Amino acid sequence: MLVGRADELASNPERLGNVVYGGRLENGAEGTGDGYSFRERGLIQTTGRSNYAA
């Protein structure tokens, strides 16, 4: 999936986050933007909508 899109995603971190984390960890699909919004951040690398809420 990502192999054919590597050049496109390498220069766009928001799009990359949506592809990698979209549709996982209670995030919405790739098109919702949740993957980038709820990507790994913080000291313990919190990831996903439910973990951010907790």
PQR file with spaces between the fields and no chain letter, atoms N, CA, C, O and H, PARSE charges and radii, in Angstrom:
ATOM       1  N    MET     1       0.826   -1.194    0.000 -0.4000 1.5000
ATOM       2  CA   MET     1       0.000    0.000    0.000 -0.0000 2.0000
ATOM       3  C    MET     1       0.867    1.254    0.000  0.5500 1.7000
ATOM       4  O    MET     1       0.692    2.118   -0.859 -0.5500 1.4000
ATOM       5  N    LEU     2       1.782    1.370    0.928 -0.4000 1.5000
ATOM       6  CA   LEU     2       2.597    2.576    1.028 -0.0000 2.0000
ATOM       7  C    LEU     2       3.725    2.632    0.015  0.5500 1.7000
ATOM       8  O    LEU     2       4.196    3.720   -0.317 -0.5500 1.4000
ATOM       9  H    LEU     2       1.924    0.668    1.625  0.4000 1.0000
ATOM      10  N    VAL     3       4.168    1.488   -0.484 -0.4000 1.5000
ATOM      11  CA   VAL     3       5.318    1.459   -1.379 -0.0000 2.0000
ATOM      12  C    VAL     3       5.089    2.299   -2.623  0.5500 1.7000
ATOM      13  O    VAL     3       5.975    3.063   -3.008 -0.5500 1.4000
ATOM      14  H    VAL     3       3.786    0.604   -0.214  0.4000 1.0000
ATOM      15  N    GLY     4       3.958    2.190   -3.253 -0.4000 1.5000
ATOM      16  CA   GLY     4       3.674    2.947   -4.461 -0.0000 2.0000
ATOM      17  C    GLY     4       3.430    4.423   -4.200  0.5500 1.7000
ATOM      18  O    GLY     4       3.452    5.223   -5.136 -0.5500 1.4000
ATOM      19  H    GLY     4       3.238    1.569   -2.940  0.4000 1.0000
ATOM      20  N    ARG     5       3.198    4.802   -2.954 -0.4000 1.5000
ATOM      21  CA   ARG     5       2.874    6.180   -2.610 -0.0000 2.0000
ATOM      22  C    ARG     5       4.017    6.880   -1.877  0.5500 1.7000
ATOM      23  O    ARG     5       3.831    7.989   -1.375 -0.5500 1.4000
ATOM      24  H    ARG     5       3.180    4.153   -2.194  0.4000 1.0000
ATOM      25  N    ALA     6       5.178    6.265   -1.807 -0.4000 1.5000
ATOM      26  CA   ALA     6       6.284    6.783   -1.005 -0.0000 2.0000
ATOM      27  C    ALA     6       6.676    8.212   -1.391  0.5500 1.7000
ATOM      28  O    ALA     6       6.853    9.052   -0.509 -0.5500 1.4000
ATOM      29  H    ALA     6       5.328    5.364   -2.215  0.4000 1.0000
ATOM      30  N    ASP     7       6.811    8.498   -2.657 -0.4000 1.5000
ATOM      31  CA   ASP     7       7.214    9.847   -3.089 -0.0000 2.0000
ATOM      32  C    ASP     7       6.162   10.882   -2.709  0.5500 1.7000
ATOM      33  O    ASP     7       6.500   11.985   -2.280 -0.5500 1.4000
ATOM      34  H    ASP     7       6.666    7.815   -3.373  0.4000 1.0000
ATOM      35  N    GLU     8       4.919   10.538   -2.862 -0.4000 1.5000
ATOM      36  CA   GLU     8       3.817   11.447   -2.520 -0.0000 2.0000
ATOM      37  C    GLU     8       3.797   11.736   -1.018  0.5500 1.7000
ATOM      38  O    GLU     8       3.620   12.883   -0.609 -0.5500 1.4000
ATOM      39  H    GLU     8       4.644    9.642   -3.211  0.4000 1.0000
ATOM      40  N    LEU     9       3.977   10.717   -0.212 -0.4000 1.5000
ATOM      41  CA   LEU     9       3.851   10.859    1.235 -0.0000 2.0000
ATOM      42  C    LEU     9       5.104   11.426    1.901  0.5500 1.7000
ATOM      43  O    LEU     9       5.012   12.016    2.977 -0.5500 1.4000
ATOM      44  H    LEU     9       4.121    9.785   -0.544  0.4000 1.0000
ATOM      45  N    ALA    10       6.264   11.258    1.284 -0.4000 1.5000
ATOM      46  CA   ALA    10       7.515   11.717    1.880 -0.0000 2.0000
ATOM      47  C    ALA    10       7.544   13.224    2.088  0.5500 1.7000
ATOM      48  O    ALA    10       8.174   13.700    3.032 -0.5500 1.4000
ATOM      49  H    ALA    10       6.339   10.779    0.409  0.4000 1.0000
ATOM      50  N    SER    11       6.893   13.965    1.249 -0.4000 1.5000
ATOM      51  CA   SER    11       6.926   15.421    1.355 -0.0000 2.0000
ATOM      52  C    SER    11       5.669   15.996    2.004  0.5500 1.7000
ATOM      53  O    SER    11       5.471   17.211    1.981 -0.5500 1.4000
ATOM      54  H    SER    11       6.381   13.578    0.482  0.4000 1.0000
ATOM      55  N    ASN    12       4.820   15.154    2.579 -0.4000 1.5000
ATOM      56  CA   ASN    12       3.576   15.619    3.161 -0.0000 2.0000
ATOM      57  C    ASN    12       3.303   14.878    4.477  0.5500 1.7000
ATOM      58  O    ASN    12       2.615   13.856    4.473 -0.5500 1.4000
ATOM      59  H    ASN    12       4.980   14.167    2.597  0.4000 1.0000
ATOM      60  N    PRO    13       3.836   15.384    5.611 -0.5600 1.5000
ATOM      61  CA   PRO    13       3.683   14.664    6.873  0.2800 2.0000
ATOM      62  C    PRO    13       2.233   14.501    7.324  0.5500 1.7000
ATOM      63  O    PRO    13       1.900   13.501    7.959 -0.5500 1.4000
ATOM      64  N    GLU    14       1.372   15.456    7.013 -0.4000 1.5000
ATOM      65  CA   GLU    14      -0.034   15.332    7.403 -0.0000 2.0000
ATOM      66  C    GLU    14      -0.687   14.170    6.674  0.5500 1.7000
ATOM      67  O    GLU    14      -1.409   13.376    7.277 -0.5500 1.4000
ATOM      68  H    GLU    14       1.643   16.269    6.497  0.4000 1.0000
ATOM      69  N    ARG    15      -0.438   14.074    5.403 -0.4000 1.5000
ATOM      70  CA   ARG    15      -1.001   12.970    4.611 -0.0000 2.0000
ATOM      71  C    ARG    15      -0.449   11.628    5.074  0.5500 1.7000
ATOM      72  O    ARG    15      -1.184   10.643    5.146 -0.5500 1.4000
ATOM      73  H    ARG    15       0.148   14.719    4.913  0.4000 1.0000
ATOM      74  N    LEU    16       0.839   11.588    5.386 -0.4000 1.5000
ATOM      75  CA   LEU    16       1.471   10.363    5.876 -0.0000 2.0000
ATOM      76  C    LEU    16       0.823    9.908    7.184  0.5500 1.7000
ATOM      77  O    LEU    16       0.520    8.725    7.344 -0.5500 1.4000
ATOM      78  H    LEU    16       1.436   12.388    5.327  0.4000 1.0000
ATOM      79  N    GLY    17       0.608   10.833    8.116 -0.4000 1.5000
ATOM      80  CA   GLY    17      -0.045   10.495    9.380 -0.0000 2.0000
ATOM      81  C    GLY    17      -1.440    9.943    9.176  0.5500 1.7000
ATOM      82  O    GLY    17      -1.851    9.004    9.858 -0.5500 1.4000
ATOM      83  H    GLY    17       0.853   11.793    7.986  0.4000 1.0000
ATOM      84  N    ASN    18      -2.169   10.529    8.233 -0.4000 1.5000
ATOM      85  CA   ASN    18      -3.523   10.048    7.952 -0.0000 2.0000
ATOM      86  C    ASN    18      -3.512    8.653    7.347  0.5500 1.7000
ATOM      87  O    ASN    18      -4.392    7.843    7.641 -0.5500 1.4000
ATOM      88  H    ASN    18      -1.834   11.291    7.679  0.4000 1.0000
ATOM      89  N    VAL    19      -2.531    8.365    6.509 -0.4000 1.5000
ATOM      90  CA   VAL    19      -2.441    7.037    5.896 -0.0000 2.0000
ATOM      91  C    VAL    19      -2.063    5.998    6.938  0.5500 1.7000
ATOM      92  O    VAL    19      -2.656    4.920    6.982 -0.5500 1.4000
ATOM      93  H    VAL    19      -1.816    9.022    6.270  0.4000 1.0000
ATOM      94  N    VAL    20      -1.078    6.309    7.780 -0.4000 1.5000
ATOM      95  CA   VAL    20      -0.568    5.332    8.742 -0.0000 2.0000
ATOM      96  C    VAL    20      -1.545    5.077    9.884  0.5500 1.7000
ATOM      97  O    VAL    20      -1.773    3.926   10.255 -0.5500 1.4000
ATOM      98  H    VAL    20      -0.596    7.185    7.744  0.4000 1.0000
ATOM      99  N    TYR    21      -2.125    6.139   10.446 -0.4000 1.5000
ATOM     100  CA   TYR    21      -2.966    5.992   11.631 -0.0000 2.0000
ATOM     101  C    TYR    21      -4.466    6.082   11.351  0.5500 1.7000
ATOM     102  O    TYR    21      -5.264    5.833   12.255 -0.5500 1.4000
ATOM     103  H    TYR    21      -1.940    7.075   10.145  0.4000 1.0000
ATOM     104  N    GLY    22      -4.866    6.424   10.150 -0.4000 1.5000
ATOM     105  CA   GLY    22      -6.288    6.499    9.819 -0.0000 2.0000
ATOM     106  C    GLY    22      -6.935    5.131    9.830  0.5500 1.7000
ATOM     107  O    GLY    22      -6.378    4.174    9.292 -0.5500 1.4000
ATOM     108  H    GLY    22      -4.217    6.626    9.416  0.4000 1.0000
ATOM     109  N    GLY    23      -8.114    5.029   10.443 -0.4000 1.5000
ATOM     110  CA   GLY    23      -8.822    3.759   10.500 -0.0000 2.0000
ATOM     111  C    GLY    23      -8.302    2.795   11.543  0.5500 1.7000
ATOM     112  O    GLY    23      -8.732    1.642   11.585 -0.5500 1.4000
ATOM     113  H    GLY    23      -8.566    5.807   10.881  0.4000 1.0000
ATOM     114  N    ARG    24      -7.385    3.244   12.386 -0.4000 1.5000
ATOM     115  CA   ARG    24      -6.824    2.404   13.445 -0.0000 2.0000
ATOM     116  C    ARG    24      -6.993    3.106   14.784  0.5500 1.7000
ATOM     117  O    ARG    24      -7.115    4.330   14.834 -0.5500 1.4000
ATOM     118  H    ARG    24      -7.036    4.181   12.352  0.4000 1.0000
ATOM     119  N    LEU    25      -7.001    2.349   15.854 -0.4000 1.5000
ATOM     120  CA   LEU    25      -7.021    2.907   17.209 -0.0000 2.0000
ATOM     121  C    LEU    25      -8.190    3.857   17.426  0.5500 1.7000
ATOM     122  O    LEU    25      -8.044    4.910   18.046 -0.5500 1.4000
ATOM     123  H    LEU    25      -6.902    1.355   15.814  0.4000 1.0000
ATOM     124  N    GLU    26      -9.345    3.473   16.910 -0.4000 1.5000
ATOM     125  CA   GLU    26     -10.583    4.251   17.004 -0.0000 2.0000
ATOM     126  C    GLU    26     -10.518    5.594   16.270  0.5500 1.7000
ATOM     127  O    GLU    26     -11.360    6.460   16.506 -0.5500 1.4000
ATOM     128  H    GLU    26      -9.463    2.617   16.406  0.4000 1.0000
ATOM     129  N    ASN    27      -9.551    5.776   15.402 -0.4000 1.5000
ATOM     130  CA   ASN    27      -9.507    6.956   14.532 -0.0000 2.0000
ATOM     131  C    ASN    27     -10.443    6.737   13.362  0.5500 1.7000
ATOM     132  O    ASN    27     -10.743    5.601   12.996 -0.5500 1.4000
ATOM     133  H    ASN    27      -8.867    5.072   15.211  0.4000 1.0000
ATOM     134  N    GLY    28     -10.911    7.850   12.767 -0.4000 1.5000
ATOM     135  CA   GLY    28     -11.733    7.743   11.572 -0.0000 2.0000
ATOM     136  C    GLY    28     -10.890    7.317   10.381  0.5500 1.7000
ATOM     137  O    GLY    28      -9.677    7.149   10.502 -0.5500 1.4000
ATOM     138  H    GLY    28     -10.668    8.773   13.064  0.4000 1.0000
ATOM     139  N    ALA    29     -11.523    7.146    9.246 -0.4000 1.5000
ATOM     140  CA   ALA    29     -10.830    6.738    8.022 -0.0000 2.0000
ATOM     141  C    ALA    29      -9.800    7.790    7.599  0.5500 1.7000
ATOM     142  O    ALA    29      -9.766    8.892    8.148 -0.5500 1.4000
ATOM     143  H    ALA    29     -12.509    7.284    9.148  0.4000 1.0000
ATOM     144  N    GLU    30      -8.978    7.445    6.638 -0.4000 1.5000
ATOM     145  CA   GLU    30      -7.897    8.316    6.159 -0.0000 2.0000
ATOM     146  C    GLU    30      -8.383    9.716    5.816  0.5500 1.7000
ATOM     147  O    GLU    30      -7.698   10.691    6.124 -0.5500 1.4000
ATOM     148  H    GLU    30      -9.005    6.550    6.193  0.4000 1.0000
ATOM     149  N    GLY    31      -9.526    9.840    5.198 -0.4000 1.5000
ATOM     150  CA   GLY    31     -10.040   11.130    4.755 -0.0000 2.0000
ATOM     151  C    GLY    31     -10.524   12.052    5.868  0.5500 1.7000
ATOM     152  O    GLY    31     -10.741   13.239    5.623 -0.5500 1.4000
ATOM     153  H    GLY    31     -10.083    9.048    4.947  0.4000 1.0000
ATOM     154  N    THR    32     -10.698   11.538    7.087 -0.4000 1.5000
ATOM     155  CA   THR    32     -11.207   12.369    8.185 -0.0000 2.0000
ATOM     156  C    THR    32     -10.144   13.261    8.808  0.5500 1.7000
ATOM     157  O    THR    32     -10.476   14.260    9.447 -0.5500 1.4000
ATOM     158  H    THR    32     -10.522   10.575    7.287  0.4000 1.0000
ATOM     159  N    GLY    33      -8.881   12.919    8.635 -0.4000 1.5000
ATOM     160  CA   GLY    33      -7.799   13.696    9.242 -0.0000 2.0000
ATOM     161  C    GLY    33      -7.468   13.263   10.659  0.5500 1.7000
ATOM     162  O    GLY    33      -6.579   13.837   11.288 -0.5500 1.4000
ATOM     163  H    GLY    33      -8.612   12.108    8.117  0.4000 1.0000
ATOM     164  N    ASP    34      -8.170   12.258   11.173 -0.4000 1.5000
ATOM     165  CA   ASP    34      -7.911   11.786   12.530 -0.0000 2.0000
ATOM     166  C    ASP    34      -6.515   11.190   12.688  0.5500 1.7000
ATOM     167  O    ASP    34      -5.903   11.328   13.747 -0.5500 1.4000
ATOM     168  H    ASP    34      -8.892   11.792   10.662  0.4000 1.0000
ATOM     169  N    GLY    35      -6.014   10.539   11.665 -0.4000 1.5000
ATOM     170  CA   GLY    35      -4.693    9.913   11.764 -0.0000 2.0000
ATOM     171  C    GLY    35      -3.617   10.914   12.116  0.5500 1.7000
ATOM     172  O    GLY    35      -2.758   10.629   12.951 -0.5500 1.4000
ATOM     173  H    GLY    35      -6.511   10.427   10.805  0.4000 1.0000
ATOM     174  N    TYR    36      -3.645   12.062   11.506 -0.4000 1.5000
ATOM     175  CA   TYR    36      -2.657   13.104   11.802 -0.0000 2.0000
ATOM     176  C    TYR    36      -2.971   13.774   13.136  0.5500 1.7000
ATOM     177  O    TYR    36      -2.057   14.063   13.910 -0.5500 1.4000
ATOM     178  H    TYR    36      -4.343   12.293   10.828  0.4000 1.0000
ATOM     179  N    SER    37      -4.230   14.021   13.413 -0.4000 1.5000
ATOM     180  CA   SER    37      -4.618   14.703   14.645 -0.0000 2.0000
ATOM     181  C    SER    37      -4.281   13.894   15.891  0.5500 1.7000
ATOM     182  O    SER    37      -3.914   14.463   16.919 -0.5500 1.4000
ATOM     183  H    SER    37      -4.972   13.786   12.785  0.4000 1.0000
ATOM     184  N    PHE    38      -4.402   12.578   15.808 -0.4000 1.5000
ATOM     185  CA   PHE    38      -4.184   11.713   16.966 -0.0000 2.0000
ATOM     186  C    PHE    38      -2.948   10.834   16.784  0.5500 1.7000
ATOM     187  O    PHE    38      -2.945    9.668   17.178 -0.5500 1.4000
ATOM     188  H    PHE    38      -4.700   12.115   14.973  0.4000 1.0000
ATOM     189  N    ARG    39      -1.905   11.397   16.186 -0.4000 1.5000
ATOM     190  CA   ARG    39      -0.663   10.658   15.986 -0.0000 2.0000
ATOM     191  C    ARG    39       0.121   10.616   17.292  0.5500 1.7000
ATOM     192  O    ARG    39      -0.261   11.251   18.275 -0.5500 1.4000
ATOM     193  H    ARG    39      -1.908   12.345   15.866  0.4000 1.0000
ATOM     194  N    GLU    40       1.233    9.857   17.296 -0.4000 1.5000
ATOM     195  CA   GLU    40       2.054    9.723   18.492 -0.0000 2.0000
ATOM     196  C    GLU    40       2.626   11.072   18.907  0.5500 1.7000
ATOM     197  O    GLU    40       3.275   11.759   18.118 -0.5500 1.4000
ATOM     198  H    GLU    40       1.544    9.341   16.498  0.4000 1.0000
ATOM     199  N    ARG    41       2.373   11.437   20.160 -0.4000 1.5000
ATOM     200  CA   ARG    41       2.934   12.664   20.716 -0.0000 2.0000
ATOM     201  C    ARG    41       3.123   12.506   22.211  0.5500 1.7000
ATOM     202  O    ARG    41       2.546   11.614   22.834 -0.5500 1.4000
ATOM     203  H    ARG    41       1.845   10.879   20.800  0.4000 1.0000
ATOM     204  N    GLY    42       3.914   13.356   22.764 -0.4000 1.5000
ATOM     205  CA   GLY    42       4.100   13.382   24.201 -0.0000 2.0000
ATOM     206  C    GLY    42       5.193   12.450   24.684  0.5500 1.7000
ATOM     207  O    GLY    42       5.805   11.711   23.912 -0.5500 1.4000
ATOM     208  H    GLY    42       4.383   14.081   22.258  0.4000 1.0000
ATOM     209  N    LEU    43       5.413   12.509   25.970 -0.4000 1.5000
ATOM     210  CA   LEU    43       6.490   11.745   26.595 -0.0000 2.0000
ATOM     211  C    LEU    43       6.309   10.241   26.409  0.5500 1.7000
ATOM     212  O    LEU    43       7.285    9.526   26.179 -0.5500 1.4000
ATOM     213  H    LEU    43       4.916   13.109   26.597  0.4000 1.0000
ATOM     214  N    ILE    44       5.079    9.757   26.505 -0.4000 1.5000
ATOM     215  CA   ILE    44       4.850    8.316   26.373 -0.0000 2.0000
ATOM     216  C    ILE    44       4.274    7.936   25.005  0.5500 1.7000
ATOM     217  O    ILE    44       3.783    6.821   24.831 -0.5500 1.4000
ATOM     218  H    ILE    44       4.286   10.338   26.692  0.4000 1.0000
ATOM     219  N    GLN    45       4.330    8.848   24.043 -0.4000 1.5000
ATOM     220  CA   GLN    45       3.893    8.587   22.673 -0.0000 2.0000
ATOM     221  C    GLN    45       2.438    8.126   22.596  0.5500 1.7000
ATOM     222  O    GLN    45       2.145    7.073   22.030 -0.5500 1.4000
ATOM     223  H    GLN    45       4.729    9.754   24.184  0.4000 1.0000
ATOM     224  N    THR    46       1.538    8.911   23.162 -0.4000 1.5000
ATOM     225  CA   THR    46       0.107    8.625   23.121 -0.0000 2.0000
ATOM     226  C    THR    46      -0.383    8.620   21.676  0.5500 1.7000
ATOM     227  O    THR    46      -0.104    9.551   20.921 -0.5500 1.4000
ATOM     228  H    THR    46       1.776    9.766   23.623  0.4000 1.0000
ATOM     229  N    THR    47      -1.106    7.584   21.295 -0.4000 1.5000
ATOM     230  CA   THR    47      -1.604    7.430   19.937 -0.0000 2.0000
ATOM     231  C    THR    47      -3.063    7.001   19.961  0.5500 1.7000
ATOM     232  O    THR    47      -3.442    6.154   20.769 -0.5500 1.4000
ATOM     233  H    THR    47      -1.333    6.827   21.909  0.4000 1.0000
ATOM     234  N    GLY    48      -3.883    7.569   19.090 -0.4000 1.5000
ATOM     235  CA   GLY    48      -5.270    7.140   18.923 -0.0000 2.0000
ATOM     236  C    GLY    48      -6.265    7.991   19.687  0.5500 1.7000
ATOM     237  O    GLY    48      -5.963    8.530   20.752 -0.5500 1.4000
ATOM     238  H    GLY    48      -3.574    8.257   18.433  0.4000 1.0000
ATOM     239  N    ARG    49      -7.451    8.100   19.127 -0.4000 1.5000
ATOM     240  CA   ARG    49      -8.525    8.919   19.678 -0.0000 2.0000
ATOM     241  C    ARG    49      -8.876    8.532   21.114  0.5500 1.7000
ATOM     242  O    ARG    49      -8.991    9.407   21.973 -0.5500 1.4000
ATOM     243  H    ARG    49      -7.697    7.662   18.262  0.4000 1.0000
ATOM     244  N    SER    50      -9.049    7.247   21.389 -0.4000 1.5000
ATOM     245  CA   SER    50      -9.442    6.820   22.736 -0.0000 2.0000
ATOM     246  C    SER    50      -8.353    7.097   23.764  0.5500 1.7000
ATOM     247  O    SER    50      -8.658    7.460   24.900 -0.5500 1.4000
ATOM     248  H    SER    50      -8.956    6.536   20.692  0.4000 1.0000
ATOM     249  N    ASN    51      -7.118    6.936   23.394 -0.4000 1.5000
ATOM     250  CA   ASN    51      -6.023    7.209   24.322 -0.0000 2.0000
ATOM     251  C    ASN    51      -5.887    8.701   24.608  0.5500 1.7000
ATOM     252  O    ASN    51      -5.543    9.078   25.728 -0.5500 1.4000
ATOM     253  H    ASN    51      -6.870    6.641   22.471  0.4000 1.0000
ATOM     254  N    TYR    52      -6.147    9.553   23.630 -0.4000 1.5000
ATOM     255  CA   TYR    52      -6.110   10.986   23.863 -0.0000 2.0000
ATOM     256  C    TYR    52      -7.220   11.384   24.834  0.5500 1.7000
ATOM     257  O    TYR    52      -7.023   12.248   25.688 -0.5500 1.4000
ATOM     258  H    TYR    52      -6.426    9.248   22.720  0.4000 1.0000
ATOM     259  N    ALA    53      -8.388   10.750   24.699 -0.4000 1.5000
ATOM     260  CA   ALA    53      -9.514   11.069   25.581 -0.0000 2.0000
ATOM     261  C    ALA    53      -9.222   10.639   27.022  0.5500 1.7000
ATOM     262  O    ALA    53      -9.618   11.313   27.973 -0.5500 1.4000
ATOM     263  H    ALA    53      -8.548   10.048   24.005  0.4000 1.0000
ATOM     264  N    ALA    54      -8.529    9.519   27.168 -0.4000 1.5000
ATOM     265  CA   ALA    54      -8.216    9.004   28.506 -0.0000 2.0000
ATOM     266  C    ALA    54      -7.208    9.916   29.162  0.5500 1.7000
ATOM     267  O    ALA    54      -6.800    9.671   30.297 -0.5500 1.4000
ATOM     268  H    ALA    54      -8.208    8.972   26.395  0.4000 1.0000
